């Protein structure tokens, strides 16, 4: 879909529908909108006066323009209370507009950047938010549907801006498109079924990304993984006939002497629980257990597209977790890449096993920071629900940076404690550590386990179990994969040196 900037008055732009926004607590039309209303013979004022439109957040009313102005229809959309308007609400407004236009099967719409007077944000920032709202909301996976009637697509959004704001707005749109397309790439990976999105498929997509964006790519196969001593990772992979892949993507900008950040994503392409088999009901959702791996592949894709001035290394240990005669068993002991031994208490606590080897491997890059993303624990979803990612780590400055990035992008995070007392819960009687700390504080003890394999670098663990997928339609994110992590990481990277 095309998003075009036009230095023109909104009411003069030809489109199938024109969107205008109004705050709930504004009693009078501002002069600009009053002139538009005059050309429409007062239909906006009449709609407000009669109570057909009150300006409540995301409230919409569609009216025919009766050929009084070039746009065929007028959409009034409520912006809510002026003092409560934020960048996230701007995304939601444009997501609502785009979804409404799609439902009406209209090809184009026009708008201004609505509510900008309340935001007082730079025009590139607002342009980016508008683009994210539109492109996220129009995401749909249709690859696996056959024989369905093809609906008319939304082909164009025309943004009316003043000449002085045009360049910055265009820059924001470009940035928003790169990020949104990377996030939608991540959504595809998460939504694909396990028989399609295998470890080999993730490796293939990593290679394609590397070729497209001139990244360095290395895919370690099982023999090399075994030779390195990544027995925690290999232990999980033993139950599946699908070969494991350790995916490494490296983005290095033209600028030298920049910081290196390693991002690690859990890549369990299907998680049955292994020998500690999950209940059958809802197991189909476990195709999304590679959401962390998908997020880091999307994030490095966006970082390269935006030419972020950082070295970004993406590591994805990818495998299935299945039961079989060769699968790892409860009670087994695995010697990890770090040299530490792990007692396997429950084979369904497999994500931390594959991440333990990846975290230890990250040390060779001498990173300034390491961030891992994983659909790690149901306990985190129970604790925080579906609107916040759990965050734990060993560096308060990095934690604060990520929290700020979450507030800016709408991908909010919430810090949980990682006190030394939790380490006691993962002590093993016969190995260095065990992979399960019991029911209480499950999200925290999982992070406490990971901490054992982190080197002397700043590290943050993001548990996206509750945020990787939504079962409810949201203003600019539909049911299904959310693409969580991509925007969060890119916002962190973009502000790294500030």
KAQUI-V511753 format. One record per pair of residues at least 24 apart in sequence whose C-alpha atoms are under 7 Angstrom apart, sorted by the first residue. I is the first residue (numbers start at 0). J is the second residue. Records with the same first field share a line. If there is no record, write none. Layout:
BEGIN
I->J + J
END
This chain:
BEGIN
0->153 + 154 + 155
1->154 + 155 + 156
2->155 + 156 + 157
3->156 + 157 + 158
4->157 + 158 + 159 + 160 + 165 + 169
5->157 + 158 + 159 + 160
6->159 + 160 + 161 + 162
7->159 + 160
8->159
9->110 + 111 + 159
10->35 + 68 + 69
11->68 + 69
12->69 + 70
13->69 + 70
14->70 + 71 + 107 + 108 + 109
15->70 + 71 + 72 + 105 + 106 + 107 + 108
16->70 + 71 + 72 + 73 + 74 + 107 + 108 + 109
17->70 + 72 + 73 + 74 + 108 + 109 + 110
18->73 + 74 + 75 + 76 + 109 + 110
19->74 + 75 + 76 + 110
20->75 + 76 + 77 + 78 + 113
21->54 + 76 + 77 + 78
22->54 + 77 + 78 + 79 + 80 + 81
23->53 + 54 + 55 + 77 + 78 + 79 + 80
24->80 + 81
38->67
39->64 + 67
54->78 + 79
55->79
57->92 + 95
81->117
82->117
84->117 + 118
85->118
86->128
87->408 + 409
89->128 + 129
90->128 + 129 + 131 + 132 + 475
91->132 + 474 + 475
93->129 + 132 + 133
94->132 + 133 + 136 + 474 + 475
95->474 + 475
97->133 + 136 + 137
98->136 + 137
101->152 + 153
104->150 + 151 + 152
105->151 + 153
106->151 + 152 + 153 + 154 + 155
107->153 + 154 + 155 + 156
108->155 + 156 + 157
109->156 + 157 + 158
110->157 + 158 + 159
111->158 + 159 + 160
122->164 + 167 + 168
123->167 + 168 + 170 + 171
124->171
125->171
126->168 + 169 + 171 + 172
127->171 + 172 + 174 + 175
128->175
130->172 + 175 + 176
131->175 + 176 + 179
132->475
134->179
135->179 + 475 + 476
136->475 + 476 + 477
138->183
140->187
174->305
177->301 + 304
178->301 + 486
181->297 + 298 + 300 + 301
182->297 + 482 + 485
183->482
184->297
185->293 + 294 + 297 + 482
186->480 + 481 + 482
188->293
189->287 + 289 + 290 + 293 + 480
190->287 + 480
192->286
193->268 + 269 + 286
196->268
197->268
198->243 + 244 + 268 + 317 + 318
199->244
202->244 + 246
208->300
212->303
214->248 + 249 + 250
215->248 + 249 + 250
216->247 + 248 + 249
217->246 + 247 + 248
218->244 + 245 + 246 + 247
219->244 + 245 + 246
220->244 + 245
227->336
228->335 + 336
229->335 + 336 + 356
230->333 + 334 + 335 + 336
231->333 + 334 + 335 + 352 + 353 + 356
232->352 + 353 + 356
234->327
235->320 + 327 + 349
236->318 + 319 + 320
237->325 + 326 + 327
238->320 + 321 + 322 + 323 + 325 + 326 + 327
239->319 + 320 + 321
243->317 + 318
244->316 + 317 + 318
245->315 + 316 + 317
246->314 + 315 + 316
247->313 + 314 + 315
248->312 + 313 + 314
249->311 + 312 + 313
250->303 + 310 + 311 + 312
251->309 + 310 + 311
252->306 + 308 + 309 + 310
254->308
257->308 + 309 + 310
258->309 + 310 + 367
259->309 + 310 + 311 + 366 + 367
260->310 + 311 + 312 + 366 + 367 + 368 + 369
261->311 + 312 + 313 + 361 + 366 + 368 + 369 + 370
262->295 + 312 + 313 + 314 + 369 + 370 + 371
263->295 + 313 + 314 + 315 + 370 + 371 + 372
264->291 + 292 + 295 + 314 + 315 + 371 + 372 + 373
265->289 + 291 + 292 + 315 + 316 + 350 + 354 + 372 + 373
266->291 + 292 + 315 + 316 + 317 + 318
267->317 + 318 + 319 + 320
268->317 + 318 + 319
269->319 + 320
270->319 + 320 + 321
271->320 + 321
272->320 + 321 + 346 + 347
273->320 + 321 + 322 + 346 + 347
274->322 + 328 + 346
275->345 + 346 + 347
288->374
290->373 + 374 + 467
291->372 + 373 + 374
294->482 + 483 + 484 + 485
297->485
298->485 + 488 + 489
302->489
307->492 + 493
314->357
316->353 + 357
337->452
339->431
340->430 + 431 + 432
341->430 + 431 + 432 + 433 + 434
342->427 + 430 + 432 + 433 + 434
343->433 + 434
344->433 + 434 + 435
345->435
348->434 + 435
350->375
351->445 + 449
355->449 + 452
358->452 + 453
359->452 + 453 + 454
362->454
366->456
367->456 + 457
368->456 + 457 + 458
369->457 + 458 + 459
370->458 + 459 + 460
371->459 + 460 + 461
372->460 + 461 + 462 + 463
373->461 + 462 + 463 + 464
374->462 + 463 + 464
375->462 + 464
376->441 + 442 + 464
377->464
378->441 + 442
379->442 + 462 + 464 + 465
380->464 + 465
384->465
385->465 + 466
386->466
387->411 + 412 + 413 + 466
388->412 + 413 + 461 + 462 + 463 + 465 + 466
389->413 + 414 + 415 + 461 + 462 + 463
390->414 + 415 + 459 + 460 + 461 + 462
391->415 + 416 + 417 + 446 + 459 + 460 + 461
392->458 + 459 + 460
393->457 + 458 + 459
394->457 + 458
398->459
400->491
401->491
404->487 + 490 + 491
405->487
408->486 + 487
410->483 + 487
417->443 + 447
421->447
422->447
END
